[in-house]
Amino acid sequence: MSYKALYRTYRPQTFEDVAGQEHVTHTLKNAIKEKRIAHAYLFAGPRGTGKTTIAKIFAKAINCENDQGPCNQCENCQAITAGDHPDVIEIDAASNNGVDEVRDLIDKVKYAPIKAKYKVYIIDEVHMMSSGAFNALLKTLEEPPAHVVFILATTEPHKILPTIISRCQRFDFKRVDHQDIVTRLKYVLDSEEKQYEEEALTKIAKLADGGMRDALSILEQCLAFDPHLTLDSINQVYGLLSNERKLSLIRLLLAKDMKSVLITLDEMLNNSIDIKRLTQDLIDVLKDIIIYKNTQDLDILFVLNKSDIDMIVPYILTDEAFSMIDILIDASQHYSQTIDPTTYFELALLKICNHVSDEKTVAVEQPAVKTITESVSENDYQKNDETVEINEAKESKEDIKDHSEEEISADTIAAMLEDYDEEISQPETEKEQEVFVPQEKINIDFNDILNILVQAKRTVLNDIQDKWQVIRRYCYNLNTAKCATMLCEGKPVAAGEHAFILTFKYEPDVNNVNYSKNYHLLKRFLKEVLGNEYDFIAVLEDQWPHIRNQYVQLFKSGQLPAPQPVVLHHIDKEDNVEEQLSDAKKMALDLFGDIVTFEE
């Protein structure tokens, strides 16, 4: 027996086998059950979504010798499945689109079925018929003999005359869902006893773009390349890049490393990478990045997984992702106008290299950001912070006393406390960040530095150094500018899993970072940038070699202390926002006693 393609071998033979068109199959099954068979149907939708398949199943169902058809066992069902039933006629309108062919069809329509109950005409690609052919078919389609059913299938229903469409029951087929395609592919691979990777099936579903026939054709080609279906084999067959290589390319673009970008592009072209598909893949990756940065939800992403997110998200801003998408979409619009789209793709990459985080461009587009010294006036330097906090507490207390003269309910107290807590704990993105300038040098305990050094790991330092370059781009976001400005000139030089050491060239920068009143604000900002919470100490760049030499000497003499939990003695815990929240609760208890309850 000759070999049959997978899409023919595993063509659905019952309504239940069809993937992703429940709205069509359910309606047709009910029509058959209630014996409400129309004389003409129009199946419209993308290629490979099951139009012809469902047409054949419907032909079997209405002609099945059993009541619960199609049974695929009776003579009619088997003959229709084999394609040699005399009463089920398939016509390709692409090659039979003239008036003469339609007149010949009309002449045969009047004859009764030979074996079946209904004579079924399945006209594929019906939009290819000429206007004269449509007009010739019009009257017969409107009032055919009782024993005739027309099923018209098309991928372009807008090309069909409205007078034809109005005489048919129209069913719009949708693209098959990715998960439905994956489920069907698993069934086929299990039936063929082939090994496969789950990620490979997801990739095929994406390449198929909602077409089940396309998915099976892609699967067949990949199995011919390697019987063990893997993601790498699919990438090789179709000239695709892995997610890791796509993300590496995006990181090169973010770093504005034009030379490496051009070398990488040359390697891709040598490996016959499909530029059009790569462009779309990069857009999909950037779209996932934007979705994740706004939702923090991995389950709704299309192409990226957890490891991919960790590889790229810390290095890119949402605005940068949108900018890249705009440039890539603009390039893709020119692909259809040229034989070789490589030039437009290359220009797009060069444009991104010159556009991403261009400081001059951003400075024009964004309002000017004040430096720390500009944002804090001389009067602010001498302001007594404790007095301000006490005054604020008194004002809140007076507000509560004003209410105490009236009858105060528990709900009122809870609402007042909630408002007070929200005011204190309001995130930096919603209120102006308050930055303080120390009046004197901040003294650091050398034992704190030594404790970080004995726990240092090179891998942690490399990760922090890679992500540190992103901080400069936060300078152009008004909500994060102050923190980013304080940190962007720093250089991580040693890091452990819980803390790291920074060096700055100038002492004012060191003092700003080490100042207790700035510390917790900077710590929250770094948690967002680095993805983990770290303590940190800043030192002068000129002092770092001396500190390092002291550490080496202690190491050689065996006098290094044992690692201890990181505690920074120059940081005042009372400046932490969490302590302020506790003070607010204490004040409420002092005023109202046991009638106050707190809910987390």
N, C-alpha and C positions, 0 to 999 in steps of 0.2 A: 504494500500500500504506500502511496506517495506521501511525503511529509506535508502536514498542514500547519499553517502559521498559528501561533498561540491565540490570536484574537479570533480566529475561525474555530479552533479546537474548543475554546472555552467561551464561545458565544452563548449567552443565557438562553435557556429553552423554556423557562416559565417566568411569569411576572415576578415571583419571589426572588429570582436570581438576578434581576436587574438592579444595578447599583445607582442610587442617587436620584431616581425619578419617581418617588413614591406618589407625588401628586398626580402623575399621569397614570401609573399602573392601578392605583386605587380607584380612580374614576372609571377606567375601562372595565375593571373587574365588576364594579357595581352595575355598569351598563349591561354587561353580558348576563349578570345574575337576574336583572329585572327585564331582560329581553328588549332593551331600548337601543337597538343598533341603528346608528345613523347611516346615511347613504354616502357621506363624504367626511373625511378627517384631514386636517392639516397638521403635520408634525414639524415644528420649526425650532431650530436651536443650533448650537455650535457642532462642529464635526466630532464624531466619535463619542457622542453622548447617548446613543441607543435608539435613534429614530427608526432605522430600518429593522433593527432587532425587535423592538416592540411591535412594529408593524407585522412582522412574521408571527410573533407570539399571538397577536390579536387575531390574525388570520387562522391560526390553528385553533384558538379558543372558540371562535364562532362556528367552526366547521368540525369540531371534535365530536366523535360519536358518543362520548360520555358526557354526562351533564356537568361535571366538575372539570372542564377542560382548562388548558390543554393537558391531556394525559400523557402525551408523547409515546403512547403504546398502540393506539389504533392506526388503521391504515392511512387515514387522512393526515394525522399528525406526523407520522413517519415520512410520508411523501413530501409534505411541506418542508420538514426539516432537511430532507435531502435535496430540496430545490427542484423536484421534477413532478410536482402536482399540476395537472392540466388546468385547474380552476384558480390557481394563485399565480398571477402574471406580474413579474417584475419588469419595469420599463425604465431605461436610463434616458431621462429627458435631455441630457447633454448631447446625445447622438440621435435621438428621435424627437426632434423639436419642431419639425415642419408641419404644415397643414395636412399634407398627404398622409403622414403617419397617424395623425389624430383622427382623420376620417376613416382610416383602416381600423383603428381601435373602436370607433363608434359603431362601425358595421358589425363587429364581433360582440359588442356588449349585449345586443338583443338576444343572443343565443343563451339558452339555459345552461347551468353548470352541468358538467359531465358526471362527477362523483360527489361533490360537496353540496352543502346547502347554499353557500354564497360563492359567487365568483368575485375574487378580490384582486383589484388592480393597485399595485404599489408603484407609484411613479416617483422615482428618486431624482433629486436636483431639479424639481419642477420649475424653479425660477429661470431655468435655461430655455424654456419654451418661448417661441416667438409670440408676438401679439396676435397674429392670425391663428396660430394653433390654440391659444387660450380662448379666443372668440369662438372657434369651431367646437371646443370642448364645453363651452359655457352651458348650453341648453341641456346637454346630456348629463352634465354634472349636477344641474339643478333638479332634474326629474329623471333619474336613471330607473331602469327596471328594478323591481323589488328584490331581485336576487343578486344585485351588484353593489359592491362597496368599494369606494375609491379611498386610497390613503396616499396623500401627497406629502412628500418629505422635502425639506429645503433648509439650507443654511442662511438664506437671504430672503426672508419673507417680504421685505420692503419692495422687492422687484416683482412681486406677484400682483396681478390686477385686483383692485378692491372688490370687483364683482365676483371674482373667484373665491376670495377669502370669505366673503359674506355668505357663501353657500356651503361652508365647511364648519365643522367643529374644530376650533383651533386649540392645540396643546403646545405650549412653549416649554421646551426642554432647557434645563439649566446645566451649567458645568457641574461635573461630578465633584463632590467634596473630597478633599485630600484624604480624609480618614476612610471614606468609602473605597477610594482607589487602593489605599494601603491594605485594607481588609481583603479586597478581591485579589490583589497580588499575592498576599500570603496564601490564600486558597490555591492559587495556581502553582506557586512554588512548592507547597506541601504535596499537591497532586503529582508534580513532576519529580518529587523527592530531591529537591535542590537545597543547598545551604545558602543562607543569606544573612546580611546585617540589617537591623531595623532602620538604621540611618539611611541605608541605600534605598529602601522602599520609599521613605519620605522624600528623598531626592528625586526619584522617578516620578512620584506624584506631582512634585513641583514642576518638573520638566514637561509633564503631560498637559499641564495647564487646563485641567478639568476634563480632558478627553480620555475615556477608558481605553479606546482602541489605540490611541497614541501610547498610553502607559504600557500596554501589552507588547506593542511593537518595540518600544525602548527596552523593555525587559528581555525580549527575545534577542535583540542585538547584543546586549550586555552579557547574556548567558553564553552566546557564541564566542565572546571574547574571553570569558572566564566562567566556568560552570559554578564557581563559588562567588555569589554576587556580593561585591563589596563597594563601598563608597569610592575607593580609589579607582576601581575598574571603570565605574561610571564616569568619573572625571577624565580618565584617559580616553575613553571611547568618544566622549562628546566635547573634548577640549575645554574642560571646566577647571576652575581653581577651587581648592579646599577653602573652608572658612578661615583657617589659620593664615593662608597666603593672602586672602583678601584683606584680613585685618592688618597683616603686616604692611601691605601696600597703603592702607589708610593711615597707619602710624608714620610711614615715611612721608606721606603728604602733610600730615600735621607738623612733622619736624622740618618741613620745607627743604628736605634733602633731595634736591632736584636731580643730582647725579645718580643717586641710588634708585630714584623713581624711574629714570630713563633706562638704567641697566636692567631693572626688574621687568619693565615693559618689553625690552628686547628679548629677554628670556622667555616671556610669555608668547611672543610672536613666533619664536623658534620652535615652541611646543604646540603651535597651531591652535592657540586659544581663540575662541570665538569672541570677538570684541563686542558685538551687539549683546550677546548673552552676559558677558562680563559686566557691561555697563548696567544692565538691569539687576544683576546680582549685587553690585555695589550699592545701588539705590535701595534694594531690599534690606541689605545689612544696615545701612544708615537709618532707614526707617525703623528697624528694630531697636537701634540705639536710642532714637528719640522716644519711642514708646516706653522703653525700660527706664530711661532717666525721668520720665514723668509719672510712671506708675509703679516702678520697682516690682513688677509682676512678670515672672519668667513664663508663666503658663500661656500668656497671650502673644508671645513672640512667634514669628513665622520661620526664621532661618537660624537664629542664634540660640546657643545653649548657655549653661552657667559658666563653663570655662571660657567660652567666647566673650561673654559679657565682662568677665574679670580681666580679659586681655586688652579690651579697648575702652570701656566706659570711663575709667579714671583719667584717660588722656584726651578726651574730647568734650566740648561743650555742645549744648543743644543747637545754638545758633550756628556753630561750625558745621554740624551735620546738615542742617537745612541749607546752608550755603553750598555745600558740596553737591547735594541733591539737585539744586537749581542748575548748577554748572553742568552736571552729567545729563540732566534732562534736555538742556539746551543743545548739547553735543549730539544726543541721540536723534534729535529732530532733523539733523543733517545727514544721517546715515543713509536714508532712502534716496538721497540726491547724488550719491557717489558710489562707485564700484568698490573702493577700498575705504572703509570707515576709520582705518587706523590713524590717519592724519588728524581727524576731528577728535578722536579719543586722546591722542597724544597732546593736542592743544588744550583739551579740557584738564588733563593732569597738570600741565604747566601753569594753567590759569589758577588751579587750586593751590599749587605751591606758592604762587605769588599773592594769593588772596587770603589764605588761612592765617588768622591772627596777625595780619599786617597792621602794625601799630599806627602807622600814619592814617590808614583808612579808618581804623576804629576811632582814632582821635577826632576825626571829622564827623563820624556818624553818631558818636556818643557824646553826651555832655562832659565837659572837662571835670576830672576827678581831683578834688583837693588832696594835697599831701597831708600827712598827719599834723605837721607843724602849722599848716594853714588852717586846718579844721578846728584847732584848739587855740583859743585866744590866750593872751597873757593873763587875763583875769581868771581864766579857767585853770591855769597852772596853780594858782594860789587858793583855789576854792577848797574849802574844808568839806571833804566828801562825807564824813560822818555826820556833820551838821545837816547836810542836804538829806541824808537818809532819815535822820530823826524828824526833820520838818515834814517829810513825806508821810512818815508814820503818824505824826500828830494830825496831819490833815485828814488821813483816812480814819483816824480815831474819832475826830470831830464829826466826820460824816456819819459814823455809826451812832455817836451820841445823839445827833439830830433825830435819827430814827427811833432812838430808845425812848423819847418822850411820847411816842405814839405806841400803839400795840404792835409788837414785833412778832411775827410768826417765824417758825423754824425755816420755812421756805425762803423768807426774806433774808434771814441771816446767811443761809447757804448761798443765795444768789450774790449777796454782797461779798462774801469771801471768795466766791468763784471769780467775780470781776477783779478783785484785788490780786488773786493769784495769777490770772491771765495777764494783768498789767505788768507784773513782775517778770513772769516767765515768757513773755511775748518774744518769739524768735527774731533773730536779726534781720530776716528777710521782710518782716512786717513793721519794724521800727528802726529808727536811726541807731547804728552801732555807736556805743560810747567808748572812746579810746582815751586813755590817760597817759600823761607824760611824767615819768618819775623825776623827782627833784634832786636826787643824788644817785650815786652809783649803787647798783644792786650787787651785794656780796653773795657769791655762790660758795656753798660748802664743797670742798674738793672731794670729800667722801661720796657725795651724791654723784659726781661725775665718774668717780672710780667704780661705783656700783653699776652704772650703766655700761662701762667699758668691759667689766668682767662678764657681762651677759651678752655682749655684742655678737652678732652673726652677720657674715658677709651677704648672705642671701637676702636678709631683711633690709640691709642698707641698699643693696642694688634695687630692690623693689621701690623703696622710698625715693631714691635718686631718680628713677625712671618717671615716677609720678610727680616729682617736685616741679618739673618744667611746666606743668599745667597751671601752677599758681599764678604765673605772670598774666595769663589770660583772664583770671578772675579780677584783675585790676580794672577791667573795663565794664564790670558789672557793678552798678551803684550799690547793690545790697552787700557785696563782699569786698568792695574796693579797699576799705581801710585795713582789714585783716591781710589781704593779699599784698598790699603795699608794704606792710610791716615785715612780711616773710619772704618776699620774692628775691631779695638780695642775699638771702641766707643759703648756705651749702651744707647739706647733711654729710657728716664725716664719720659717724659711728652710730650704730643702731642695734638694739636688741628687740625682742618681741613686744616689750612694753614701753620702751623709752628710746630716745635718740638724742644726739648732740649736733647742734648747728654752729657754724662759724659765720661771723660777719666781719666786714672790713673795718667798720667804724663802731666806737663804743656806744654812741646814742642808740644805734640799732640793737645792740646787745641788751642794753638796759630796758628798752621798750618791750622786747620779747620776754625778758625775765621778770618784768614788773608784775606783781601779784594781781593788780586790778585788770591787767590786760590778758593774763594767762588763760583764764577759763574761756574767754571769748575766742582766743586763738586756738585753743584745744578743740572746741566744737567745730570751728572752721576746718582744721586739719583732719578731723574725723570724716568730714564730707569729702575732702580731696583725696585722702589716702585710703579710705575705706575701713580703717581700723582706728581705735582710740590709742593714742600715745601720749606719754609725758615727754617733756623735752627741756633741754637746757641750752642756752646760747652762750658762746664764748667768742673772744676776739680771734680773728684769723691769725694774728701774730703770736698769740699765746698757745695756739693748738699744737705746734711742734713741741713746745716745752711740756705740755700736758701728756702728749703721747710718749715722750722720752721718759717721763716719770713712771708712766704705766709699764713701759718695757723694763725699766730697772727693777721695779717691784716684782715683775713677772720672773726675771732672771734670778732674783734673790729668794723667790718662793714666798714672798710676803703679801701676795694679793689676798684681799679679804674674800670670804665666801659670798656668793650672790645672795642678795636680800631683796624683799619687796621694795619697789621704787617709791621713795618718799622724798619729795623736794622740800628742804627745810626753809627755803626762801619764799615759798608760796604760802600766803595766808588763806586758810580754808574759809575764813569768815567772808571772803569776797565772792564765794561761790553762790550762784543763784539759788541752789537748793537750800542753803542756810537761810536765805531771805524768805523763802517760802515757809520754813519752819518758824521763823520769827513772826510772820503774819498769823500763823495758827496760834502761837503762844499769846499774841495780843488779843485774839478773839476769845481765848479761854479766860484771860484776865478780866475781860469786860463782862462776859456772860456766864462764865462758869460751866457747870455740867450740862446745861441745856444745848450746848453746841456739840454736834457730831461731825466727823469728817469722813468723806467717802473717797476712795481712790479711783 
